[in-house]
């Protein structure tokens, strides 16, 4: 996968989930700052993929909220998404151009665990 190469994650060990279950990122993070342009590049790359990989849409939205002030914990979370992609390269949606498609989606939002709002 070309995006894994560009982000330096082509040899990473795959994981089975894009984010650690039960872990919450918030704006009150005391970890050290990281390179903002590198973090933004990683987020843009992930945003490009969500059209065909809806399984990462939620977690990409979470890490994308912190582009103005990226910290080390948030960078590790973004890298975990790439590790997930490494192990699930055969997942995704394929959109044939000659077929009418109706896509139905369901979600289970858990707003009470959001400590920022």
C-alpha positions in Angstrom: 0.0 0.0 0.0 1.6 3.3 -1.2 0.3 5.4 1.8 2.1 3.1 4.2 5.4 3.6 2.4 5.0 7.4 2.3 4.4 7.5 6.0 7.3 5.1 6.8 5.0 2.4 8.1 5.4 -0.3 5.4 7.3 -2.7 7.7 5.1 -2.2 10.8 3.5 -5.1 12.8 -0.2 -5.3 12.1 -2.9 -4.9 14.8 -6.5 -6.1 14.7 -8.2 -2.8 15.8 -7.6 0.8 14.6 -7.7 2.2 18.1 -7.3 0.6 21.6 -10.7 -0.3 22.9 -11.9 1.9 25.8 -9.2 4.5 25.3 -10.2 8.2 25.0 -8.1 11.0 23.5 -8.9 14.5 24.9 -7.5 18.0 24.7 -5.9 17.8 28.1 -2.9 15.8 27.0 0.5 16.4 28.8 2.7 14.4 26.4 5.4 16.1 24.4 4.6 17.9 21.1 5.4 16.3 17.8 6.2 17.6 14.3 2.9 19.2 13.1 3.5 19.0 9.3 4.3 15.2 9.6 1.1 14.7 11.7 -1.0 16.7 9.3 0.4 14.6 6.4 -0.6 11.4 8.1 -4.1 12.7 8.8 -4.6 13.8 5.2 -3.5 10.4 4.0 -6.0 8.7 6.2 -8.8 11.1 5.2 -8.1 10.1 1.6 -8.7 6.5 2.5 -12.0 6.8 4.3 -14.0 6.7 1.1 -13.1 3.1 0.6 -12.4 2.2 4.2 -15.3 3.3 6.4 -14.0 1.0 9.2 -11.4 3.7 10.0 -13.7 6.7 9.6 -14.5 7.2 13.3 -11.0 7.0 14.6 -9.6 9.2 11.8 -12.1 11.8 12.8 -10.9 11.6 16.4 -7.2 12.0 15.6 -8.0 14.7 13.0 -9.4 16.9 15.8 -5.9 17.5 17.2 -4.0 18.7 14.1 -3.4 22.2 15.6 -1.6 20.9 18.6 -0.4 17.3 17.9 1.1 15.4 20.9 3.1 12.2 21.1 0.1 10.1 22.4 -2.0 11.3 19.4 0.8 10.4 17.0 0.9 6.9 18.4 -2.8 6.6 17.9 -2.5 7.8 14.3 0.3 5.2 13.7 -1.9 2.5 15.2 -4.4 3.2 12.4 -1.6 2.6 9.8 -0.7 -0.7 11.7 -4.4 -1.7 11.3 -4.3 -0.9 7.6 -1.2 -3.0 7.2 -3.1 -6.1 8.5 -6.3 -5.3 6.6 -5.2 -4.4 3.1 -7.8 -6.7 1.5 -10.6 -4.9 3.3 -12.5 -2.0 1.6 -15.4 -1.0 -0.6 -15.4 -1.3 -4.4 -17.7 1.0 -6.4 -18.5 -0.3 -9.8 -19.3 2.5 -12.2 -22.2 0.8 -14.2 -24.3 -0.3 -11.2 -26.7 1.8 -9.1 -25.7 1.4 -5.4 -27.7 2.1 -2.3 -25.6 2.2 0.8 -27.2 1.8 4.2 -25.1 2.5 7.3 -25.8 2.3 11.1 -23.9 3.7 14.0 -23.8 3.5 17.7 -22.6 6.9 19.1 -21.4 7.1 22.7 -21.4 10.8 23.5 -21.2 10.4 27.2 -17.5 9.3 27.0 -16.5 12.5 25.2 -14.7 14.5 28.0 -14.2 17.6 25.8 -17.9 18.4 25.1 
